[in-house]
């Protein structure tokens, strides 16, 4: 079962930063997961929350900042003084480093109530077209079916995953309609029967956010392909193969 660093390695470095990506590489991870949104001037930035308050020294909505304003925020000191002056990265800069380090990236398309799915997806697609990125090292995921539909149209060669909290009764119909290769769900709402059904249908099954080894061992026994974790170092210390 593959270990995917959640938002980089969120327990060792500020989430969704280049520092977190470097930590993932240091640990030997093959995969990381990140979140992307748009700034006011439609630059694609790597950040999870709708507001900058929790993970920077700024205040306010991500969508109200332009890229230059956002780039001046300190996105590391909240985590540790050792990461002072860490910045919110642009998607193109994050992917450029990931490709150099040989790390696959799960790009979660974040959509909040006032956001536009098509605009976000088109800008992400443009970033990919403008850079020399190996698309075989990428995976798109989203809780929003519209985002998956748009990415299917814009970047059909990059696999897609539907994100859910709980697996719905019509999960197979949704995956077929969206042409997804995998299903991502919260591990605490997954049952053995559901896991076996998803795998039997030929889909990959990935679970978030699994920070306890005993829970991961159960998921591995059920056939789960990958887990997202804030603490991959704990698994590695216990002898798990990250890939």
C-alpha positions as CSV (number, residue, x, y, z in Angstrom):
1,X,0.0,0.0,0.0
2,X,1.4,3.4,-1.1
3,X,2.0,6.1,1.5
4,X,1.0,9.6,0.1
5,X,2.2,12.6,2.0
6,X,-0.9,14.7,2.9
7,X,-0.4,18.3,1.9
8,X,3.3,17.4,1.6
9,X,4.3,16.1,5.0
10,X,2.0,18.1,7.2
11,X,3.5,16.9,10.5
12,X,7.1,17.9,9.6
13,X,6.7,21.1,7.5
14,X,4.1,23.7,6.8
15,X,1.4,22.2,4.6
16,X,1.2,22.8,0.9
17,X,4.7,24.3,0.7
18,X,7.9,23.5,-1.2
19,X,9.4,22.7,2.2
20,X,6.9,20.0,2.7
21,X,7.6,18.6,-0.7
22,X,11.3,18.5,0.1
23,X,10.5,16.6,3.3
24,X,8.5,14.0,1.3
25,X,11.6,13.5,-0.9
26,X,13.8,13.2,2.1
27,X,11.6,10.4,3.4
28,X,11.5,8.6,0.0
29,X,7.9,9.1,-0.7
30,X,6.6,8.5,-4.2
31,X,3.4,10.5,-3.8
32,X,2.2,13.8,-2.2
33,X,-1.3,15.4,-2.2
34,X,-1.9,19.1,-2.5
35,X,-4.8,21.5,-2.9
36,X,-5.1,24.3,-5.4
37,X,-7.2,27.5,-5.8
38,X,-7.2,30.7,-7.8
39,X,-6.1,34.1,-6.7
40,X,-7.9,37.3,-7.7
41,X,-5.8,37.5,-10.8
42,X,-6.4,33.9,-11.6
43,X,-3.0,32.5,-10.7
44,X,-3.2,28.9,-9.4
45,X,-1.8,28.6,-5.9
46,X,-1.2,25.7,-3.6
47,X,-3.3,26.2,-0.5
48,X,-6.1,24.3,1.3
49,X,-8.2,26.8,3.2
50,X,-10.6,29.3,1.8
51,X,-8.9,32.0,3.9
52,X,-5.2,32.6,4.5
53,X,-5.6,33.1,8.3
54,X,-4.7,29.6,9.6
55,X,-1.5,29.0,7.6
56,X,0.0,32.5,7.0
57,X,0.5,35.8,8.8
58,X,-2.2,37.4,6.6
59,X,-6.0,37.7,6.9
60,X,-8.8,37.3,4.4
61,X,-10.0,35.2,1.5
62,X,-7.5,33.6,-0.9
63,X,-9.7,34.8,-3.8
64,X,-9.3,38.4,-2.7
65,X,-5.5,38.4,-3.0
66,X,-3.6,38.8,-6.2
67,X,-0.5,36.7,-6.7
68,X,1.9,39.5,-5.7
69,X,0.0,40.2,-2.5
70,X,-0.1,36.5,-1.6
71,X,3.6,36.0,-2.3
72,X,4.4,38.5,0.5
73,X,2.7,36.4,3.2
74,X,4.8,34.3,5.5
75,X,3.4,30.7,5.2
76,X,5.9,29.0,7.5
77,X,6.3,30.8,10.8
78,X,2.9,29.6,12.1
79,X,4.4,26.1,11.9
80,X,7.9,26.7,13.3
81,X,10.4,29.6,13.3
82,X,12.6,27.3,11.2
83,X,10.2,27.8,8.3
84,X,10.0,31.6,8.5
85,X,9.5,33.2,5.2
86,X,8.2,30.1,3.5
87,X,5.8,31.2,0.8
88,X,2.5,30.0,-0.7
89,X,3.7,28.4,-4.0
90,X,2.4,28.7,-7.5
91,X,1.3,25.4,-8.9
92,X,3.8,25.6,-11.7
93,X,6.7,26.0,-9.2
94,X,5.4,23.1,-7.0
95,X,5.1,20.8,-10.0
96,X,8.5,21.8,-11.4
97,X,10.2,20.8,-8.1
98,X,8.1,17.6,-7.8
99,X,9.1,16.5,-11.3
100,X,12.8,17.2,-10.5
101,X,12.5,15.2,-7.3
102,X,10.6,12.3,-9.0
103,X,7.5,12.7,-6.9
104,X,4.0,12.1,-8.2
105,X,1.4,14.7,-7.2
106,X,-2.3,14.3,-6.5
107,X,-3.8,17.7,-7.2
108,X,-7.1,18.3,-5.3
109,X,-9.2,20.9,-7.0
110,X,-10.7,23.0,-4.2
111,X,-13.9,24.7,-4.9
112,X,-15.6,26.9,-2.3
113,X,-19.1,28.5,-2.6
114,X,-18.1,31.6,-4.6
115,X,-15.6,29.8,-6.9
116,X,-16.1,28.9,-10.5
117,X,-15.3,25.3,-11.4
118,X,-14.6,25.9,-15.1
119,X,-12.3,28.8,-14.5
120,X,-10.3,26.9,-12.0
121,X,-10.0,23.9,-14.2
122,X,-9.1,25.9,-17.3
123,X,-6.3,27.8,-15.4
124,X,-4.9,24.5,-14.0
125,X,-4.9,23.1,-17.5
126,X,-3.1,26.1,-18.9
127,X,-0.4,25.8,-16.2
128,X,0.1,22.2,-17.3
129,X,0.3,23.1,-21.0
130,X,2.8,25.9,-20.3
131,X,5.2,23.7,-18.4
132,X,7.1,20.6,-19.4
133,X,5.4,18.4,-16.8
134,X,5.2,14.6,-17.0
135,X,1.4,14.1,-16.9
136,X,1.9,10.5,-16.0
137,X,3.0,11.7,-12.6
138,X,-0.2,13.5,-11.9
139,X,-3.7,12.7,-10.6
140,X,-6.7,15.0,-10.3
141,X,-9.2,14.7,-7.5
142,X,-12.2,16.7,-6.2
143,X,-15.3,16.6,-4.2
144,X,-16.9,18.5,-7.0
145,X,-18.1,16.4,-10.0
146,X,-18.0,19.5,-12.2
147,X,-14.3,19.8,-11.6
148,X,-13.8,16.2,-12.7
149,X,-15.9,16.7,-15.8
150,X,-14.0,19.8,-16.9
151,X,-10.6,18.1,-16.3
152,X,-11.8,15.1,-18.3
153,X,-12.5,17.5,-21.2
154,X,-9.3,19.6,-20.7
155,X,-6.7,16.9,-19.7
156,X,-8.2,13.5,-20.7
157,X,-4.9,11.7,-20.3
158,X,-4.5,12.6,-16.6
159,X,-6.4,10.1,-14.4
160,X,-9.2,11.4,-12.2
161,X,-10.5,10.5,-8.7
162,X,-13.8,11.3,-7.1
163,X,-13.5,12.4,-3.5
164,X,-16.2,11.6,-1.0
165,X,-16.6,11.6,2.8
166,X,-18.8,8.4,2.7
167,X,-19.1,6.1,-0.3
168,X,-22.6,6.7,-1.8
169,X,-24.9,3.9,-2.9
170,X,-24.4,5.0,-6.6
171,X,-20.6,5.2,-6.4
172,X,-20.1,3.0,-9.4
173,X,-22.5,4.9,-11.6
174,X,-20.7,8.2,-10.6
175,X,-17.3,6.8,-11.4
176,X,-18.4,5.5,-14.7
177,X,-20.1,8.8,-15.7
178,X,-17.0,10.8,-14.7
179,X,-14.6,8.3,-16.2
180,X,-12.6,8.1,-13.0
181,X,-9.9,5.6,-12.3
182,X,-10.2,5.7,-8.5
183,X,-12.3,6.6,-5.5
184,X,-11.0,8.5,-2.5
185,X,-12.9,8.3,0.8
186,X,-12.5,9.0,4.5
187,X,-11.1,5.8,6.0
188,X,-13.3,5.9,9.1
189,X,-16.5,5.6,7.0
190,X,-15.2,2.7,4.8
191,X,-16.4,-0.8,5.4
192,X,-14.7,-4.0,4.3
193,X,-17.6,-4.8,2.0
194,X,-17.4,-1.5,0.3
195,X,-13.6,-1.8,-0.2
196,X,-14.0,-5.3,-1.7
197,X,-16.8,-4.0,-4.0
198,X,-14.7,-1.1,-5.3
199,X,-11.7,-3.3,-5.9
200,X,-13.8,-6.0,-7.6
201,X,-15.2,-3.3,-10.0
202,X,-11.6,-2.6,-11.1
203,X,-11.1,0.8,-9.4
204,X,-8.3,2.0,-7.2
205,X,-9.3,2.8,-3.7
206,X,-7.4,5.5,-1.7
207,X,-8.2,6.7,1.9
208,X,-7.6,9.9,3.8
209,X,-6.2,10.9,6.4
210,X,-4.7,7.8,8.1
211,X,-2.3,8.7,10.9
212,X,-2.4,5.4,12.9
213,X,-0.6,2.3,11.8
214,X,-3.2,-0.1,13.2
215,X,-5.9,1.5,11.1
216,X,-3.7,1.4,8.0
217,X,-3.0,-2.3,8.5
218,X,-6.7,-3.0,8.4
219,X,-7.1,-0.9,5.2
220,X,-4.2,-2.7,3.6
221,X,-5.9,-6.1,4.4
222,X,-9.0,-4.8,2.6
223,X,-7.1,-4.0,-0.5
224,X,-6.8,-0.2,-0.2
225,X,-4.2,1.0,-2.7
226,X,-3.0,4.2,-1.1
227,X,-3.4,6.2,2.1
228,X,-3.0,9.9,2.6
229,X,-1.1,10.6,5.9
230,X,0.3,13.5,7.8
231,X,2.8,11.2,9.5
232,X,4.6,9.0,6.9
233,X,7.7,9.0,9.1
234,X,5.9,6.8,11.7
235,X,5.1,4.2,9.1
236,X,8.7,4.2,7.8
237,X,10.0,3.9,11.4
238,X,7.8,0.8,11.8
239,X,9.3,-0.7,8.6
240,X,6.6,0.1,6.1
241,X,7.6,0.4,2.4
242,X,6.4,3.8,1.3
243,X,5.8,2.7,-2.3
